[in-house]
Amino acid sequence: MNFSLDTITIDPISEKKPTSAIIMLHGYGGDGKDISVITYNWKRFLPDTIFLCPNAPEVCSLNQNGYQWFDLSNENEKFILEKSLVAEKIIKKYIEEIKFKYKLKSSKISLVGFSQGCMLSLSVGLTLEEKINSIVGFSGKIINKDNLSNRIKSNPKIFLLHGDNDTIVPATHLLEAKEFFFKKDYNIKIKLLKNCEHHIPMEASSLALDFLKNNLYI
């Protein structure tokens, strides 16, 4: 079975049938190869997990060597929301393909996203009919709080991490997300990373790994 998105796949190091899957969504202008680098360390501690790192469906409008989940060249909020909802449907279809191919339940699926990939991980993970296991988001934000608030269907475990010196997606978005989920009675985990810009440092990678292991391997 071929996936609807071009995908880098990292098979379980146990060489067994995967018992869980982590779908990793890259940032704006990146690709699946970029974000797959994290798995070099993670896979040793998640031996029965398959990692799937898809390329977004569109060539990035500002970086022809990378991809975008939705266009950010237009800053109009309505435009961004409309485009993000299209991407959301694509990712939801992709998740169903993974569940079918590897015979996995939603409870054994985690979404990990960086920047734009984090934004979509939140909107996808919270609006699925069946609750997935967990979401890890690096350096992202909620795309549209009012829209998401009206569409929430499930409450997966969530861990959001953000650098305090991020000038691309300011860390204030982490605090806004914390407030949003607090009002929804969601018990999310957050981490503000000191002296960190718009990237995933080793500290964030290690914290995220512990979170995923504790939730997928129980």
N, C-alpha and C positions, 0 to 999 in steps of 0.2 A: 504493500500500500504506500503510495506517495502522498506526502502531506501537501496541503494547499499553499504552504509557505516554504521557501527554500530554507533548509534547516541544517545546522551543524549538530550532530548527535554524539554524545559521549556516553557510551554504554557502561553499565555497572562493572566495577572492577572485580566483583565476585564472579562474573561470568554467568550469573544465574538470571532467571527471568526477573525483571524489575518488580519490586514491591511498591515503588513510589516513583513519581516523576516531578522534576523541577523544571518549569518553563521559564526561561530567562529572556526578558525583553530589553533590548539595548536602547540607548538614548538617541536623541535627534542627531542625524548625520553619522551614526555608528553602524555596526552590523553585528550579526551573530558571533562572528569570530572575536570581535572586541570583548564582548561580555563573557564569552566561553573561557577566557583566561582564568577567571575566578575558580572554575571547576578543577583546575590542576591541583589545588590544595583541598577543596571540598570533597572530591570523590573518594579520597582515602578514608574519610570519616563517615561517608554515606555510601557504603559499598554495594548496597542493593538498589541504589537510585539511578535512574536514567536522567540525563540532562539534555534538554532540547533548547537550542539557541537559534531561533528563526531570524531571518532577515525580514524587516518590515516590507510591505508590498510596494512601496513607492520609492523611487530615487529621490534623495533629498534635494529640495529646491535650492538650498544654499551650499550644498557639498555633493557634487556629482559622483564622488567616490563612496558615498554612504547612502543610507536609507532613512526614511521617515515613516512613522506610524500615521502621522497626519501633518498637514502643512502648517508651519509656524511663521511663514513669511508675511502673513496678514494677521495683525494683532487684534482684529475685531473679535470680541468674545463670542458672538453668535456664530460666526464663521468657524472659529476653533471648536466650539461645541459640536456643530454639525459634522465636521470632519472627524472629530474624535469618536463620535457615535458610529460612523462607518467603520473605523478601525476596530472598535469594540466588537462589532458583529463578526469581523474577520477572525479575531482572536478567539472568540467563543466557539466558532466553528472549528478552529484549530485544536482547541482543548478537547472537543468531542472526538476528533480524529485520533488524538493521542489516547484517550480513554478506551476507544474501540480497539486500536491496534495492540495495546499492551494489556488489555483487560483489567484496567484499573478503575477503582471507584473515585468519585470526586474527593473523598476524604483522604486520598493518598496523592493529591495533586497540590503543588505549591507554585505560586507565581512570585518571581523575583524580577524587579525592574529597576533600571537606573534612569533618572531624569524623566524624559518623555515616557520611557518604559514603565517607570514607577507610577506616573499619572494614570496610565492605562491599566496597570495591575490593580489599582484601587477601584477604578470604575468597573472593570470587568469582574473582579473578584467579589465585589459587593452586590452585583446585580444578577449573578447567576442563580438559576432556580435551585440547583443543588449546591450546598456549601462545600467549598474546597477546604483543604487543610489549613493553609496559611498564606500570608502575603508578606514579603519583605520588600520595602521600598527605600532606595537610596536617592537622596537629592531631588525629590519630586514635590508634587503638590496635588491637591484635589482640583480637577479641571474646572468644575462648576458646582459649587456646594449646593445651591438650590436644586439643580437638576438631579444631582446624585441623591439628595435627601428624599426626593419623591420616588426614587426607583430602587432603593435598597431592599434586597430580598433575603440576604443571609449575613452572618457575622463570623467570618473566618478570623483566626488569630492574626494579628497585624503587628509588625515591627517596622517602624520608620526611623531612618538614620539620616542625618544631615550635617554638613560642615558649617561651622559658625562663620567662616569667611567666604562662603559661596556667593559669588557675585552674578552667577548665571541664573540660578533659582534661589533667591534669598532665603535664609533660614527662617524668616518670619512665617513662611508657608508651613513649616513643621509645627509651629505653635498654633497656627490657624487650624491645622488638621487635628491637633490634640484637642482643641476646644470643640471642634465639630463632633468628634467621636465621644468626647465627654458628655456632651448634651444628648447623644444617642445611647448613653449608658454602655458604651463599648469600652472594655478594659484593654486598651492598646498599650504597646510598649514603644517608647521613643528613646533616642539617644542623640544628643547634640555633641558633635565631635569638635574638640578644640583645635584651633589652628589648622583647619581643614577647608580646602576650597571645593571646587565642583569635580570631585572624583571619588573613587572608592578606596580608601587607605586600608592597610593591613588590619588595623584595629576594627574597622567596620566589617570587613570580610570575616574576621574571626568571630565577632559577636553575632553576625547573621548566621554563620555556620552552626554555632551552638543553639540558636533559636530553632533552626530547621531540624537539627538532629533531635532536639527534645520534643518536637511536635510530630515529626514523621516516623520516628523510631520509638514508638510507645506501644 
